[in-house]
Amino acid sequence: MKKALVAGALGVTGRTLVNHLISLGDWEVIGLSRRNPEFQSSAKYIAVDLSDRSAVEAKLSNVGDVTHIFFAALYWGTNVFDEVGPNLAMLTNLVETVERSSKQFRKVVLLEGAKWYGAHLGPYKTPAREDDLRHMPPNFYYDQEDYLKTQSTAKSWSWSSLRPSSICGFAVGNPMNMATVLAVYAVLCKEMGLPLRFPGTAKSYNIIMEMTDAALLAKAVVWAGESEQCNGEAFNITNGDFNRWTNLWPRLADYFKMDYAPPQHLPLTQFMSDKATLWQNLVKKHGLLDYTFEQAVSWPFGEAIFNIEYDIMSDTTKSRRYGFLEWVDTEEMLFRLFTQFQKMRFIPTL
Ligand SMILES: NC(=O)c1ccc[n+]([C@@H]2O[C@H](COP(=O)([O-])OP(=O)(O)OC[C@H]3O[C@@H](n4cnc5c(N)ncnc54)[C@H](OP(=O)(O)O)[C@@H]3O)[C@@H](O)[C@H]2O)c1
């Protein structure tokens, strides 16, 4: 058996990754996050604050020999400066604790993202390649990656990093998840008797963009974790196709059984600030899972993504050259997730 610590196990990456590892049958899985899971699982979860070294040492003292760390924990700061210290500390605390206690320790897979290329800053070179030059720091991914490079030198363990684009899956109470933004936005508009209108700018409606299925990402994490030729390498991981909102939006309207209407730009976070009661009424009326509006969706993330006015594109040929051949049709992924959200009673049945 391989033994994985999944850091950030209740996030949009971590939840799907834990389930994927369990489904493979030859992994013992321990999920780490500050919260306890709000659902049943055959995985073991440990509630621990990874930014607290002594808590990490104490809580992990009995986990035995860990072979892999899959690091998907995230400190979401108020600006790029205050994100570096906490995100680096969570990683160093975990790695150094495991290094000392596990003789079988062999790999860290670090989750990075398109922000590695400065996708959050403005137009950047696209398609982005893993060997592109860094932007001016701070960028906490750089600190985490540099730390892993240095710390693993002349050791029996190595690292890889993965750079997804906008990740789609299920999670609650987290800052970034395009799938829940789209689903909750659509059902709220439907409840108000509105058509489905893209709330971003006309320019952003036409950019090229991409997404990363959390299920595909989970497969990539395991692949990078097990393949020795991935040691010391970074890989872009996206679904492999490209989209424009202008093509996707009418298809989303069809899926949600709504009228489609052309974009109408609005400050999404502000316009959603009075919709919590509407959400709570939907939850009651349809017997949905009892998540608050804030847990269900993060509007600032949706607003940011809907207003990106430049292409978001990563080159994924490197991962294919190294042997990761999985791909996902983004439209099918979104419809699969929305169907899952209905089955689990996160959104009403359409
Ligand atoms: N989501 C996206 O669209 C996206 C896109 C590209 C790249 N990425 C990158 O992918 C990585 C994973 O992101 P994600 O979106 O999956 O994150 P996420 O959904 O926000 O999940 C983060 C996880 O970290 C845990 N966590 C936060 N602080 C912690 C602490 N002090 N101690 C222990 N656990 C802690 C959270 O649980 P608790 O709150 O319970 O502690 C949660 O389980 C990040 O580097 C992110 O930048 C994400």
The ligand as a Gaussian input file, in Angstrom:
#p B3LYP/6-31G(d) Opt

LIG

0 1
 N       -9.819000      26.399000      -7.646000
 C       -9.301000      26.808000      -8.789000
 O      -10.010000      27.200000      -9.734000
 C       -7.788000      26.777000      -8.982000
 C       -7.284000      27.053000     -10.256000
 C       -5.917000      26.963000     -10.481000
 C       -5.067000      26.652000      -9.439000
 N       -5.567000      26.411000      -8.195000
 C       -4.606000      26.090000      -7.143000
 O       -4.800000      24.749000      -6.706000
 C       -4.402000      24.645000      -5.329000
 C       -5.572000      24.056000      -4.551000
 O       -6.623000      24.996000      -4.653000
 P       -8.152000      24.650000      -4.386000
 O       -8.944000      25.641000      -5.189000
 O       -8.382000      23.200000      -4.491000
 O       -8.230000      25.094000      -2.862000
 P       -9.532000      25.220000      -1.934000
 O      -10.718000      24.666000      -2.625000
 O       -9.568000      26.614000      -1.419000
 O       -9.150000      24.251000      -0.762000
 C       -8.106000      24.568000       0.118000
 C       -8.018000      23.519000       1.177000
 O       -6.968000      23.891000       2.057000
 C       -7.444000      23.758000       3.386000
 N       -6.711000      24.693000       4.229000
 C       -6.650000      26.033000       4.117000
 N       -5.890000      26.538000       5.092000
 C       -5.470000      25.481000       5.836000
 C       -4.671000      25.364000       7.002000
 N       -4.136000      26.427000       7.614000
 N       -4.450000      24.120000       7.502000
 C       -5.012000      23.046000       6.919000
 N       -5.752000      23.094000       5.800000
 C       -5.982000      24.315000       5.276000
 C       -8.943000      24.059000       3.299000
 O       -9.722000      23.462000       4.299000
 P      -10.010000      24.177000       5.706000
 O      -10.595000      25.510000       5.401000
 O      -10.952000      23.229000       6.388000
 O       -8.715000      24.247000       6.410000
 C       -9.273000      23.326000       1.998000
 O       -9.446000      21.950000       2.275000
 C       -4.016000      26.066000      -4.880000
 O       -2.645000      26.264000      -5.016000
 C       -4.746000      26.943000      -5.891000
 O       -4.145000      28.210000      -6.040000
 C       -6.908000      26.463000      -7.945000

